[in-house]
Structures are given as C-alpha cells and as structure tokens.
C-alpha cells in the first residue's frame, strides 16, 4: 500500500516514518524545500529520541522518501494523509484551518480515483465534512473518500506512542475509508491495540476532548498543590493516593508551572471556542485556560520573591526551557512567560537546556546561555528548575551550591526529594510541599552580574 503524508512537521514526519517501518511505501511531502533537502540527507527538523535512526533505516530500505512534488507522490497513492498545522487563530482562539483547506484543494487536483484523503491534523468538529465539500467542488468527477485519524503522540515518546498506542481512532463515512485505515494499522493488531471506528464528527471530538481532559487534570493538581502549600500538605503524596483510584489514574497528576507545548494550549482554546460557537459553553475548559495562564505568572513571582525587594543586580540560573524533557519544542512553554518576567524585573537570566537552546534563542531575548547546569549556576542567587530533564535529576547538589552566590533552589518540577537537600546548604522550594532550610539573600549590586 502506498501512502502520502502531506506536511512533514512533527505529526507528519513521525507518522510517515512509523508507517514506513510497518512496511508501507511512504512519501512525506512538504512545500518547504529546505526542510525536504535536509530530510533527504538525514537531518531532522525536530528532536525526537530514536527518530533519526528509524528514518535512516527506512530510507535505506527504500520504503521512505521525501518530496516537494505532491502530484508525483499522489499519482499512485492509495491514501493521502493531511498532517499540516492548525495553530490558534489570533483574537478568538479558534483553530486556523486554512492550511488544512489549502492542502485539501491541492490534493483534490492531483489525486487518483479511489483515493482516501485522511485528516490527521487536529481539527474542530465539522472540518472533515468541509474538506469533503472542498474536494468535491475542486474535482466534481473524482471518486474519493474522506476519513479522520487523529494522532495521540506525546513529544519525547512519539515513536512508542505510535507503535504501542492506547487506541487508534478511525472516523469514516464509508467502508472504503475504514478498509484503508484498518490495513494501515493492521501491524498493531498483534499487539491488541484497540481500534475505535466511529463517525467523522466523533473522531474530531475525541481528539479535543482527550487533550482538554488531560489539561484539566494538570490544572487540577496544580490547584491542589497551592492548597497543600497553605495547609502543610504534600501534593505528591496526595496525587499518588488519588491516582491509585482506577477511576482517576496517576498520569498527568504532577504539579508544576503549568502546561505548555504545541497541543494543550491551542487545543483547549479551540475546544472552548467551539463550545461558544455552538452555544454549548465548556465552562470547565474555559476555567482551565484562565488558571493555567495565571499559574505561569505566579511561578515567575515565586522566583522573584526569592530575590528580595529588588531584582536588579541579581542572577537567576534557569535549568530547562523546553516545555517538557526529550524535546526541543518551546512552543507556549512556561519558560516563555517566566523568563521574560524575570528579565523585566531587572534580573540577569542565565539558562541551560540540553536540546532547546537553538529554538529558544529565536524567541527569548536578553538571556545568557550556559553550556551546562553548573556554569549556569555560577554566581547565581537563585537556581530555578523549569524542565525535568534527566540530567538535572542527577546533579551534584553540593557542587551546585558551591557555585552559587545565594543558596536558593526553586524546583518547579519536584524532581528532588527534600531529604536529598538536607546536607547541601541549599534553601529548597518546590511545588505543593514544605520548603527546606533557610535562604541566604545578597543585597542588590549596583551593576548587573
């Protein structure tokens, strides 16, 4: 079976490589000539563990190729996946579907009769029906099918999620679309991965409802963490206990600085906007969006509080810029709200991230970059952990303390146990747990560090 993936961004590239690894003939198409040129030489536009090796193996096997020529790629394709971006539209939070609709028009012009056009992009309910109308208007004589196949890939573990999914969702309006998608995912049957076959509208709603619910869990435990700090509780112990309830589950009950990334922020906004558009308000999701935005501001204030009444001349070492570990993605990361507030207050920010430095430099101005965590901490009044990279979990905390001018460690990801800090001399502040030790604050100097 021959598959075409229109869009070679995160979703399209990972999906294309994995389908090729299933044994299918896959062509990833993109309008960005420089991206395709890099992919043809094995250079990835994203960081995803294991993707480079899997890509190289399938290119070598002749199952995977890259092109800017959609017409040539689609000429013999059984299915064309549309996996282009659907960013938030300015002003109203709605998903911008213009890239999806333009891709649909281009596919319509070159598709062969019998092609199944599959929407893999995250799209609001009703989009697949609109795509069907667009293709029919562009090519009234074309025999085709439209299907929905939303993705549920987590950055940093996307290959594992594709190969061993919790479920595969297939939205269809005819048997041909169902047949093609069942064939595409047949390799997963041996792993007993559940396949949910439903309507186009249900598939679109499933994707948004899933992400909105997970974002709600994150926001819920963050508010519980605030209460724990006030009454002397420990949010990790609370989260563990409630997570043992099978009706709740332990995943996404990790307190922190708020959710970010390419999915939760834009998808919750789009889901809430859809509710408003159809006069079925999603009040819980609207509250989640508001609380999450406020949380990032409060986390910046938490760090600034440790600098005393005047942040000028003080230095903050920020460990982690990406929105989560094992990715270089900084889209809507909490750091993009927190770091500028520190700089605006007059603090010098020295940052380190194992993978996200290049992407962060384009959007974070005024940051000094360090080669490792210890260099970042040199002369710092406060060290703040914003991303839970594994390499930060194993830091020599005594060495870190020795490098600092102050002694405050603000751990916004709870990667350490309080007992790990007992003999380090550090004043330890985490999320939803009691603080440990006493701060040693320096007076603001006349000149910035």
ABEGO torsion letter per residue (X at the ends): XBBBBBEABAAAAAAAAAAAAAGBBBBBBBABAAAAAAAAAGBBABBBBGAAAAAAAAAAAGABBBBABAAAAAAABABBBBBBBBBBBBGAGBBBAAAAAAAAAAAAAABBBGBBBBBABBBBBGAAAAAAAAAAAABAABBBBBBBBBBABBBGAAAAAAABBABBBBBBABAAAAAAAAAAAAAAAAAGBBBBBBBAAAAAAAAAAAAAAAAAAAAAAAAAAAAAAAAGBBAAAAAAAAAABAAAEABGBBBBAEBBEAAAAAAAAAAAAAAAAAGBBBAAAAAAAAAAAAAAAAAAAAAAAAAEABABGBBBBBBEABABBGBABABGBAAAAAAAAAAAAGBBBBBBBAAAAAAAAAABBGBBBBABAAAAABGBABBBBABBBAAAAABBAAAAAAABABABBBBAAGABBAAAAAAAGBBBBBBGBBBBEBBBBBBBBABBX
